[in-house]
Amino acid sequence: MNPSEHVKNYLNSHTVAYEMIHHRRDFTAQEAAADTHTKGTDFAKSVILWVENRYCMAVLPASKQIDLEKVKKFLHVKSVELASEDEVAAICSDCEIGAMPPFGEFYDIPVYVSTDLTYEHLITFNAGTHEDVIRMRYRDYDELVKPKAFDFTLN
């Protein structure tokens, strides 16, 4: 199954309204945001982290960078690292590397969302490929995923 179809089926099965946007092939969240006429603050990128002995997903605006020290403090852990490209490929084998949708349920990992995104009415994110994005209401995303929100971006 096409990765975008997996995301669409998931959202349809939960009766969530969304818009699918197809765009030219991009490899960064900032490029995808620009091609889909989305502010970088509204485009959510997903990052896989290795937190001591488990993986988790951090979802933050395309225009921001993650602050690993803030993550360590919030989670009360001693070590946090970005997962390697090989680790991401193994965990998110159903999608293109760097295009994973912000649904930890797909990968059996917890999701943390930057508070920067919680203030937005709409969010847009990769749908498993570098050519398809989903746009939906943040409130629907929050109700569906139930991520823990905290400030973990660099200022």
N, C-alpha and C positions, 0 to 999 in steps of 0.2 A: 504494500500500500504506500502511495506517495505520502511523505511526511505531512504535507499540508492537509491531505484528506483525513489523516489521523486526528489532527487538531480540529478540523471542521466537524468530524463525527463526534468527537468529545463534546464540543460546544453544543451541537445539535441535540445530543442525548440529554443534556442538562437544560435544554430550551433557553439558551443564552443568545441574545441578539448580538450580531457582529457584522463587520464588513470585511471581506477578503479583498486585498489589493495586490495585483500582480505588477511587478516593476522590473526594470533592467537588473541584471545580475550584479549585486554589490557584495562586498566582503567586510564592510564595517557598519556598525549600527548608525553612525553619523551619515554615511552615504545613503543607507536605506531610508533614514529619516528625511533627508533632502529629497530623494526621489519620490517619496510618498507625501511630500508637502506637509511634513510633521515637524513640529518644533523638537529640538534635541531633548528638551525637558519632558516631552510627552512620549518619546520613543523609549521603550523599556528594553534593555539588553540583559541577558542572563549570563551569569558567571558561575562556574562550578568551583567550589572551595573544598579543600581538605582541612577539616577542623579536628585536630588531634587524631582521632581514630575513625572518623566518618566523613562522608561527603555531605555537602548541602549546596543549595542554590541561592545565590544573591541576585536580586533583580533591582536594577538601578537605571536612572536616565542615561541615554546614550551620551549626553553632554558631560557626564560626571565620571570620576574615577573612584574606585573603591579604596577605603582607608582600612587596611588590615588591622591596624592597632585598635580602631574603634570596634571592629568585629570581635577581636580578642577580649576587650573590656566588657562588651555587652554579653558575650557568651560565657564569660568567666573561664577562659581557657588560656593555655600557655603558648599554643602554636596554631597559626592559621596560614595557609599557603594557597596560592592559585593552583588548581589542578593542572597537570600537564596536558598538552594536546592529545597525547595517547590515552590518558585517563578519561578525558572528556569524550573521545571517540568510543571508548569502551562503555561508558555509562550511558551516553546518548546515541547509541548505535542506530536508532531509528531516524536520525536526521543528519543534516550536514553540519560539520564542525563549525561552531560559531553562530549557528542559526537555531539553536534549541529554543523552543517556546518556554515561557516561564511557568511551567506546570510540573512541580516536583513529584506529583502523584505518578506521572509517566515513568519516573526513574526511582521511585520509592525513597526520595530524599526530602528533607524539610526545606521550606522556602522562607527566605527573609527578604522583605521588600524595603527599599529606601523610603523614608518618610517623604522625600522629595516627590515621589510618584503619587502618594496618597492624597495630595491636594489637587490632582488633575481630574477633570471630568471624564476624559477619554484617555486610554493608553493604546499604543500601537506597538506590536512586537513581531519578531520573526516567527513564521509558522512552520519551522523545520527546514526551510530552504532559504537560499540567498536571493530568491526571486518572488517570494510570497510573504505578505504580512497580514496580520489580523488587527483590526481596530475594534475596540469594544469599550463599554463604560467601565471605568475603574471600579465602581461599586459592585458590578457583576463579577469582575475578576476577584475582588476581595471576598465576596460571598462564596465563590466557587473554590478558591485555593486556600483561603484562610491563612495567608502568610503572616508571620510576625513582622511588624514594622518597627524600624528604628533608624536613627541617623548613622549611616556608615559610609558616607561619601566624603571626599576631601573638600575642604571649603575653598 
